[in-house]
Amino acid sequence: MRKSIHSYGINILKIEIKNLIKQILKINSKPTRDRDYINEIYEKIRNEKFENLDSFSSPKDYFFDIPATYADGGIRYSLLNNKLVEGEANQVNFMILEIIEDIMRDTSCENVIELGSGGGKNLLWFASKYKNIKFIGLELNKTSVDLANAAAKKFDIQNVEFYECDLTKTETYKKFLTKNTFVYSHHTLEEMPRIFKIPLNEIKKSDVQVVALLEPIYMFSFSRIILDLAKRLRILNRDRLIGLKKFSKRKLSKHFNIKLVDLGLGVKPENPTTLLLLKR
Ligand SMILES: C[S@@+](CC[C@H](N)C(=O)[O-])C[C@H]1O[C@@H](n2cnc3c(N)ncnc32)[C@H](O)[C@@H]1O
C-alpha cells in the first residue's frame, strides 16, 4: 500500500524528536550552517558528479541526476501537488524549473542570475533553450563552479558563465545587478540562514525589477499537519532557513510587491519549496 503523507510525517517527526533529545543530552551537536560546513557538503556532492560527467549526454540528462532510490535501496519520496510520490524527485525539480521559466519569460529580461548555482544544472538547461539571454551563475563552492563550466564546455553552451562567489561579498557581483536582469535562487538562501539578508539588501538597492526566490520558506497547511510540525522541528534541529518571510515583509515590501505561494512541491517532502516573488 502507498505510504500516506501523515505516516511519512510521523516518521520524520520521530527522527526529529530523537535528534532534539540527542542535542539536549549533548550526544549530538547542532550543526551551524557556515561557509566551511556548506563548502564541505557540496565539495563531496559535486566531486562525485564531476567524476561522472562523461555519463551525461545533454543538459536535460545532466538535470535529471537524482536516482529514484537512495544508495541503500531506500525509496526516495517527494511531494507533488501535496501528495507523497515515489522516485519522482527529478520531475518535481523540473516542475519548479518550469515555474522559474514562466516568471523569467514574463520579465523579457536580457540577463539571468542564479544565486548559488551549484553544479549549474538549472542554468545549463535554460541556456541551452534561450540562446539570446545571457545566464550567470554565482556559487560559493569552487568545485561546483569548475563542474558547471566543464559541463557548459561539454554541451557547447556559450551563453552561460559561472563564477566562484560568496553572496555575502556583494562588491564582487553587484555590477551584474542591472535593470534587465532577472534574479532567482533555488534552495540557496536556505544554506545561509543568518546571512541571506546581505544579498537581498544589495538587490533591494539595485535596479533589478523581478526576483524569484524558490526556497523552503515555512508554510503551514492543515492538510499536511504532522509533516509540517516535523518540518518546524527539523528547521530548529538542523539550522535551516528561518525568517525570510518576515524579513521580506519588513524590509523589502516598500520596494517590491510580494507574492508568497505554497507550491505543494518538494524534492524532499520535509523540505518543500515555496515561491517568494518580488516585483517592483
Ligand atoms: C541546495 S544547493 C542548490 C544548487 C542549485 N541552486 C540547484 O538548484 O541545483 C545550494 C547551493 O548554494 C550554494 N551556497 C551556499 N551558500 C552560498 C554563498 N554564501 N554564496 C554562494 N553560494 C552559496 C552552495 O554551495 C550550493 O551549491
PDBQT file of the ligand as one rigid body, heavy atoms in Angstrom, charges set to zero:
ROOT
HETATM    1  C1  LIG A 301      20.939  23.133  -2.420  1.00  0.00    +0.000 C 
HETATM    2  S1  LIG A 301      22.219  23.735  -3.438  1.00  0.00    +0.000 S 
HETATM    3  C2  LIG A 301      21.273  24.301  -4.796  1.00  0.00    +0.000 C 
HETATM    4  C3  LIG A 301      22.078  24.492  -6.042  1.00  0.00    +0.000 C 
HETATM    5  C4  LIG A 301      21.278  24.969  -7.244  1.00  0.00    +0.000 C 
HETATM    6  N1  LIG A 301      20.574  26.189  -6.953  1.00  0.00    +0.000 N 
HETATM    7  C5  LIG A 301      20.350  23.905  -7.729  1.00  0.00    +0.000 C 
HETATM    8  O1  LIG A 301      19.130  24.093  -7.692  1.00  0.00    +0.000 OA
HETATM    9  O2  LIG A 301      20.819  22.864  -8.213  1.00  0.00    +0.000 OA
HETATM   10  C6  LIG A 301      22.682  25.245  -2.617  1.00  0.00    +0.000 C 
HETATM   11  C7  LIG A 301      23.888  25.930  -3.236  1.00  0.00    +0.000 C 
HETATM   12  O3  LIG A 301      24.068  27.204  -2.612  1.00  0.00    +0.000 OA
HETATM   13  C8  LIG A 301      25.463  27.443  -2.529  1.00  0.00    +0.000 C 
HETATM   14  N2  LIG A 301      25.735  28.469  -1.499  1.00  0.00    +0.000 N 
HETATM   15  C9  LIG A 301      25.539  28.378  -0.160  1.00  0.00    +0.000 A 
HETATM   16  N3  LIG A 301      25.970  29.488   0.450  1.00  0.00    +0.000 NA
HETATM   17  C10 LIG A 301      26.436  30.320  -0.514  1.00  0.00    +0.000 A 
HETATM   18  C11 LIG A 301      27.036  31.616  -0.504  1.00  0.00    +0.000 A 
HETATM   19  N4  LIG A 301      27.240  32.276   0.635  1.00  0.00    +0.000 N 
HETATM   20  N5  LIG A 301      27.408  32.160  -1.680  1.00  0.00    +0.000 NA
HETATM   21  C12 LIG A 301      27.204  31.497  -2.856  1.00  0.00    +0.000 A 
HETATM   22  N6  LIG A 301      26.659  30.260  -2.924  1.00  0.00    +0.000 NA
HETATM   23  C13 LIG A 301      26.279  29.672  -1.766  1.00  0.00    +0.000 A 
HETATM   24  C14 LIG A 301      26.014  26.066  -2.136  1.00  0.00    +0.000 C 
HETATM   25  O4  LIG A 301      27.409  25.970  -2.341  1.00  0.00    +0.000 OA
HETATM   26  C15 LIG A 301      25.181  25.151  -3.016  1.00  0.00    +0.000 C 
HETATM   27  O5  LIG A 301      25.784  24.893  -4.263  1.00  0.00    +0.000 OA
ENDROOT
TORSDOF 0
